[in-house]
Amino acid sequence: MDVGIVVHRMEGSQTDALVKISNTSNENFWTKKIFEKHIRLKNHGGLVAFDNSNPVGYAAFERRHQDAYIQIWDLVVHPQYRRRGVGRKLVASLTSMVPTEFSGVRFNVRESNFIAHLFLKNANFWCDAIARSYFIDKTGGPPRVEDAYCFDYNTNIARSKNDSIRIISRTGAVLAGPRPTSPRETFYVSQGNGHR
Ligand SMILES: CC(C)(COP(=O)(O)OP(=O)(O)OC[C@H]1O[C@@H](n2cnc3c(N)ncnc32)[C@H](O)[C@@H]1OP(=O)(O)O)[C@@H](O)C(=O)NCCC(=O)NCCS
């Protein structure tokens, strides 16, 4: 339950608390410098979820006029507050502020971040593309490269989380959603018995 959680605009005075929340994420690690730069940049902004006066989660985003999309750059909820609707509240606040001339909200997340896939699917985002080698981590040792799953919430397309959606790994395994019917199976079914 998110009772008592209030969402406000991200501000420079919050950066120390936001860095602490960011450090709990495997998705990105934002330093104080990155937060400060992000807040200063034109068309960039953020939302922060508070429990009383305590920041417990944030979403950092950019209004990309060239794409007519709001791009989320980072979204993290403190581990003690996860699974209580805080992330949902942050994303709902973002989707409700999409300007009418924009198409929606986008977010690229790591292929390995299965919880993020489930979370975004639950928030009516769809994964429509994969960006190969999108994440390159260079912190010590050989660079670690990872694909991004590109999730999209389109305000012009009414989609429901109950629509069938599949998340399929690089190896073709279905990670979530109904198993696809292969063209072969469809063919055999439509031909009826005796045609195999
Ligand atoms: C992903 C993240 C932001 C979700 O935030 P949250 O506040 O815990 O999410 P919510 O409580 O709003 O969850 C909304 C729905 O998402 C799905 N979900 C969230 N966490 C889940 C989990 N661990 N396992 C399965 N489903 C999950 C559920 O459908 C959930 O609804 P339910 O609790 O009614 O079943 C949070 O786990 C996080 O900060 N992770 C680390 C940072 C990260 O990976 N950021 C990029 C992510 S989009």
The ligand as a MOL file (V3000), in Angstrom:
LIG
                    3D

  0  0  0     0  0            999 V3000
M  V30 BEGIN CTAB
M  V30 COUNTS 48 50 0 0 0
M  V30 BEGIN ATOM
M  V30 1 C 11.5170 -1.8130 -10.2240 0
M  V30 2 C 11.1610 -0.9830 -8.9790 0
M  V30 3 C 11.3320 0.5130 -9.3130 0
M  V30 4 C 9.6920 -1.2610 -8.6360 0
M  V30 5 O 9.2840 -0.3840 -7.6000 0
M  V30 6 P 8.2280 -0.8270 -6.4780 0
M  V30 7 O 7.8220 0.3610 -5.7280 0
M  V30 8 O 8.7930 -1.9590 -5.6880 0
M  V30 9 O 7.0340 -1.3880 -7.3840 0
M  V30 10 P 5.4630 -1.4150 -7.0040 0
M  V30 11 O 5.3100 -1.8190 -5.5730 0
M  V30 12 O 4.8430 -0.1380 -7.4120 0
M  V30 13 O 4.9820 -2.6130 -7.9200 0
M  V30 14 C 3.9900 -2.4790 -8.9360 0
M  V30 15 C 3.8290 -3.8310 -9.6040 0
M  V30 16 O 5.0450 -4.1790 -10.3130 0
M  V30 17 C 5.2620 -5.6100 -10.2200 0
M  V30 18 N 6.4430 -5.8870 -9.3750 0
M  V30 19 C 7.1880 -4.9820 -8.6910 0
M  V30 20 N 8.2030 -5.6080 -8.0500 0
M  V30 21 C 8.0800 -6.9210 -8.3270 0
M  V30 22 C 8.8110 -8.0700 -7.9450 0
M  V30 23 N 9.8820 -7.9820 -7.1220 0
M  V30 24 N 8.4250 -9.2810 -8.4240 0
M  V30 25 C 7.3640 -9.3850 -9.2360 0
M  V30 26 N 6.6010 -8.3180 -9.6410 0
M  V30 27 C 6.9710 -7.1080 -9.1820 0
M  V30 28 C 4.0360 -6.1680 -9.5180 0
M  V30 29 O 3.0840 -6.4600 -10.5330 0
M  V30 30 C 3.5850 -4.9850 -8.6720 0
M  V30 31 O 2.2150 -5.0280 -8.3380 0
M  V30 32 P 1.7180 -5.8780 -7.0400 0
M  V30 33 O 2.6730 -5.5770 -5.9280 0
M  V30 34 O 0.3310 -5.3590 -6.8200 0
M  V30 35 O 1.7830 -7.3250 -7.4560 0
M  V30 36 C 12.0380 -1.3860 -7.7480 0
M  V30 37 O 12.0370 -2.7940 -7.6660 0
M  V30 38 C 13.4600 -0.9120 -7.8320 0
M  V30 39 O 13.7740 0.1930 -7.3960 0
M  V30 40 N 14.3720 -1.7470 -8.3640 0
M  V30 41 C 15.7970 -1.4150 -8.4410 0
M  V30 42 C 16.0350 -0.3230 -9.4590 0
M  V30 43 C 15.6420 -0.7070 -10.8700 0
M  V30 44 O 15.7790 -1.8460 -11.2920 0
M  V30 45 N 15.1660 0.3130 -11.6070 0
M  V30 46 C 14.7560 0.1710 -12.9920 0
M  V30 47 C 13.4300 -0.2880 -12.9770 0
M  V30 48 S 12.0730 0.0650 -13.8170 0
M  V30 END ATOM
M  V30 BEGIN BOND
M  V30 1 1 1 2
M  V30 2 1 2 3
M  V30 3 1 2 4
M  V30 4 1 2 36
M  V30 5 1 4 5
M  V30 6 1 5 6
M  V30 7 2 6 7
M  V30 8 1 6 8
M  V30 9 1 6 9
M  V30 10 1 9 10
M  V30 11 2 10 11
M  V30 12 1 10 12
M  V30 13 1 10 13
M  V30 14 1 13 14
M  V30 15 1 14 15
M  V30 16 1 15 16
M  V30 17 1 15 30
M  V30 18 1 16 17
M  V30 19 1 17 18
M  V30 20 1 17 28
M  V30 21 1 18 19
M  V30 22 1 18 27
M  V30 23 2 19 20
M  V30 24 1 20 21
M  V30 25 1 21 22
M  V30 26 2 21 27
M  V30 27 1 22 23
M  V30 28 2 22 24
M  V30 29 1 24 25
M  V30 30 2 25 26
M  V30 31 1 26 27
M  V30 32 1 28 29
M  V30 33 1 28 30
M  V30 34 1 30 31
M  V30 35 1 31 32
M  V30 36 2 32 33
M  V30 37 1 32 34
M  V30 38 1 32 35
M  V30 39 1 36 37
M  V30 40 1 36 38
M  V30 41 2 38 39
M  V30 42 1 38 40
M  V30 43 1 40 41
M  V30 44 1 41 42
M  V30 45 1 42 43
M  V30 46 2 43 44
M  V30 47 1 43 45
M  V30 48 1 45 46
M  V30 49 1 46 47
M  V30 50 1 47 48
M  V30 END BOND
M  V30 END CTAB
M  END
